[in-house]
Amino acid sequence: MRMRPWILIGYAVTFLSVLFFVYTANTEQSDPAKTISELVSLISKNMVSDTKMKDVASKDKKIFEEYRTANQKFHKKIAEFIDFEKLGTDSMPKKWQDKYWSISSGEKKKFLALLQTLIEEIVYPRGKDFFENVKIVYHKPKYSSDQKQVDLRCTVHVEKKEVELLYRLIRRGTQWKIFDVNIEGEWWTDSFKNQFNHIITTKSYDELISAMKKKLGNVQAGTSF
């Protein structure tokens, strides 16, 4: 089956959507949990949902652009809770980093910026919708020996179903930032990595970038979500 570069963005929906949960009262709020709870508040109070954007995309382009502009005002603030550089770097196989990112000082930066923008345009609005339908039970966090990383396991209740998730955060100064999540045994960055590797191997790195840009353009125009 032919792989499509933008399919990998679907993984982002699950990754960030599950951040938007009901924080249980009997759970002690540690610093990593505070990162997530503050992100929940920021998105739930300010983002325009994917449902609303889809509803007006083909009916009223002016309102659609107003929604996009409203959401963009909060992208920078939301980015404070996510380590996009580590997320994107961990998602690209080392051999392709050495081959393509080492030849140009700006290539890695360009790729990370593109991936981040795709996530911002696609994932955040869907997360707004998802927040209304999930409840998550938080479990005890497990810190690395150097206290610089932490795994937070949780059980997500969605429409009478349970999904086990494991968040991974890294300490950046005094701030905990999310960079990965394990969804029922599979790390999100590993899923990215496998698909990036397939596309670059069977086609090319340039074609991956081109396809991601095309997808972004369609999303921003309201012709694809």
DOMIMAR-265193 format. One record per residue (C-alpha): x, y, z. Coordinates in steps of 0.05 Angstrom, whole numbers, plus 5000, padded with zeros to 4 digits. Example, Ala and Ser with C-alpha at 12.3 -4.5 7.8 and 13.67 -1.06 7.14 Angstrom:
2
524649105156 527349795143 
# end
This chain:
225
500050005000 502850684980 504851115039 502651835041 506952325080 501252705111 498252065141 503452135196 500052765219 494252335242 498752075296 499452785321 492052815332 492352255383 498752505413 496353205431 488953075435 489952625495 493153205532 486253505541 483553125600 479553205664 484753225719 482652775776 481953105844 485452545882 491852605841 497552995869 499453535819 506953465807 510853935761 509953505698 502553455711 502254215719 505154275648 499453865621 493954185662 496054885642 496154675569 489154385577 486655045604 489955455550 487155055492 480254915521 479055655535 481855955472 482255505411 476855475357 474954745347 476254325285 468754205279 467254955275 472755065225 470354505180 463354765184 465155445154 470955255109 466755155047 461255645066 464756275089 472256365076 472357015114 469956695179 474556105167 480556585163 478156935226 478056275262 485156105238 487656785259 484456705328 487956035337 494656285313 494756795369 495756225418 500755795379 506856125411 504056045482 502155315470 509155175443 511955335512 509254665536 511954235479 519154085460 518254095384 525754055371 526553405409 520053135382 522153265310 529353045320 527352395353 522452275295 527752305240 532451705231 539651875248 542251685179 537752195146 539652725197 546952605180 545652615105 540853195098 541353635159 548853645163 549753945093 545754575110 545454925176 538255145162 535454485137 533854195205 530754845227 526454865165 523954155175 522354255249 518654905234 514554555180 512753965225 510954435282 506354855238 502754235212 501454025284 499054715303 494354775245 491554075248 492253805319 490454375364 483354485336 482053735340 484453735411 479154255428 473853765404 477053175438 477153515506 469653495510 469452735504 474952445547 476752315619 483652115640 485951785705 493051985722 497951495752 504451595790 510051915749 516651555740 522851985737 529451815704 535451735749 537952435733 530952725743 531253045673 525852615642 519352325667 514151825643 506851945663 502151355652 494751475647 488351125629 483851475579 476351355582 473151495514 465951285501 466250715553 472950475525 479750505560 486350665526 493050635562 497751205548 504651395572 506952115565 514352285562 516752965584 523653285590 526053825638 528254465604 530754925659 524954975707 519754775655 517354065638 515853985564 512153415528 515753085470 512752385462 507051925480 506351175479 499550955454 498050235472 505250015464 507550465407 511451105415 509051675371 516051875350 517451155329 511351175284 513851825253 520751525245 518350905209 514151315160 519551835148 524551285134 519850935085 518251565046 525451805041 527951105023 522750974968 522351694943 526752254970 527552745027 525653314981 519152974963 517452885036 518353625047 514353794985 508553345006 508453635076 508354345048 502654155001 498653865058 499754495100 497554935043 491154545035 489654575110 490855325112 486255415052 480754995084 480754465029 483753925073 483653765147 
# end
